[in-house]
Amino acid sequence: MTVADQILSYMQLCLRENAHLQRSMNFKLHGAHSVVLMSTRPGAPYHDLWQADGMVLIYEGHDEPKRAGSPDPKTLDQPEFLPSGRPSEKGKFHAAAQAAKLSQTAPERVQVYEKLRAGI
């Protein structure tokens, strides 16, 4: 059985990654690889998809957080920087992708888990 064929519960996933994964984007978890949680289920809040070869993930990422009086969060991307000036998870992934694109660093290793249904 390949990794792609494995079905894990949320608890098995947390044990495997040695972390309670609450965010969908986790850059360099424990200083190692990055972890992305995605869903291609009908009604999923994001429109993530695999390209036909299974080697390229189109990942919508995070929306702007909901705030009182803000426009629809789906129309705004999460900013690359937090109010503190530190990069958001999206900003970290974007910087790594741009550095790899310019051959400044190797591409980031990313482990992707796809949610099949609640809890799995």
C-alpha positions in Angstrom: 0.0 0.0 0.0 1.4 3.4 -1.0 1.1 6.5 1.1 -1.4 7.8 -1.4 -3.6 4.8 -0.7 -3.7 5.2 3.1 -6.8 6.4 4.9 -6.0 8.0 8.3 -8.2 9.3 11.0 -7.5 12.8 12.3 -5.8 11.3 15.4 -3.6 9.1 13.2 -2.7 12.1 11.2 -1.8 14.1 14.3 0.4 11.2 15.6 2.1 10.8 12.2 3.0 14.5 12.1 3.5 14.9 15.8 1.2 17.9 15.9 -2.4 18.9 16.4 -3.1 20.2 12.9 -5.7 22.9 13.1 -4.5 25.2 10.2 -4.8 24.0 6.7 -1.3 25.4 5.8 1.6 24.5 8.1 5.0 25.8 6.9 8.0 23.7 7.9 6.3 21.8 10.6 8.9 21.1 13.3 11.5 22.6 11.0 11.1 19.8 8.5 8.6 19.4 5.7 5.4 21.5 5.3 1.9 20.1 5.7 -1.2 21.1 3.7 -4.7 19.9 4.6 -7.0 20.1 1.6 -10.5 19.1 0.6 -11.9 18.5 -2.8 -15.3 17.3 -1.5 -18.5 18.9 -2.8 -19.3 22.0 -0.7 -15.7 22.4 0.5 -14.9 26.1 1.3 -11.9 26.2 -1.0 -11.5 25.0 -4.6 -8.4 22.9 -4.3 -7.6 20.3 -7.0 -4.9 18.0 -8.3 -3.8 18.4 -11.9 -4.1 15.2 -14.0 -0.6 14.0 -13.4 -1.1 14.1 -9.6 2.2 16.0 -9.2 0.8 19.6 -9.1 -1.6 20.8 -6.5 -3.7 23.9 -7.2 -4.3 25.1 -3.6 -6.6 28.1 -3.1 -5.2 28.8 0.4 -6.7 31.1 3.0 -9.2 33.9 2.7 -9.0 37.1 4.6 -10.2 36.5 8.1 -13.9 37.6 8.8 -14.1 40.8 10.6 -17.1 43.0 11.5 -17.9 45.3 8.6 -15.4 43.6 6.2 -16.4 42.6 2.7 -17.0 39.0 1.8 -13.8 37.1 2.9 -13.9 35.0 -0.3 -13.2 38.1 -2.4 -9.9 38.9 -0.5 -6.9 36.7 -0.1 -5.2 36.3 3.3 -2.5 38.9 3.5 1.1 37.7 3.2 2.0 39.5 6.5 0.3 39.6 9.9 -0.4 43.0 11.6 2.9 42.3 13.6 4.8 42.4 10.3 5.7 38.7 10.5 4.7 36.6 7.5 1.5 34.6 7.6 1.5 30.9 6.6 0.5 32.0 3.1 3.4 34.5 3.1 5.9 31.8 4.1 4.7 29.4 1.3 4.7 32.3 -1.2 8.3 33.3 -0.3 9.5 29.7 -0.5 7.8 29.2 -3.9 9.3 32.4 -5.3 12.8 31.5 -4.0 12.5 28.1 -5.6 11.3 29.6 -8.9 14.4 31.8 -9.0 16.6 28.8 -8.1 17.6 30.4 -4.9 16.5 27.4 -2.8 15.3 23.8 -3.4 11.5 23.5 -3.7 9.7 23.0 -0.4 8.8 19.4 0.5 5.1 19.3 1.2 3.0 16.5 2.6 -0.6 16.8 1.5 -3.5 15.2 3.3 -6.9 15.3 1.7 -10.1 15.3 3.8 -12.5 12.6 2.7 -15.3 13.4 5.2 -15.6 14.7 8.7 -12.9 13.2 10.9 -11.2 11.3 8.0 
